Amino acid sequence: MAKKGKSKPPIEKCISAESIRLVDRAGKERMRLHAGSSISGIQILGPSGLPMIELQVTSDGEATLRIANSNSSTAISIGSKQNGNGVTVHNHDGLPSTSIGIDHLGDDTSGHSGGYLVVRDLKNQNHTIIRPMTD
């Protein structure tokens, strides 16, 4: 006796597209996947339809992760670039307030490196930079 019910949709082994947009059951866009010539990434959208989480890589190999707060301003950003890597915490308006990372201080990425911590006082518009002492 044959089983009754819905047949399963076929599973594709490969899908080629420059952009894919995922929607929820109501048809509201919730996620984007895009591959461009200069930047490729994934965005997860919040209830407002604006990106809350973004992961992207540029054509020259720089990678960033951005997490937004409820008003879509950057809350936390993590970056890996040719001249250094770092994490920045932003205030409610998206302005950077605290950063920690490492700079490649030489002429190329194999040169000397130095860690840093930057704390910004946005009210008084000044900042403190802490770096290790060098000999």
Disulfide bonds with the S-S distance in Angstrom:
none
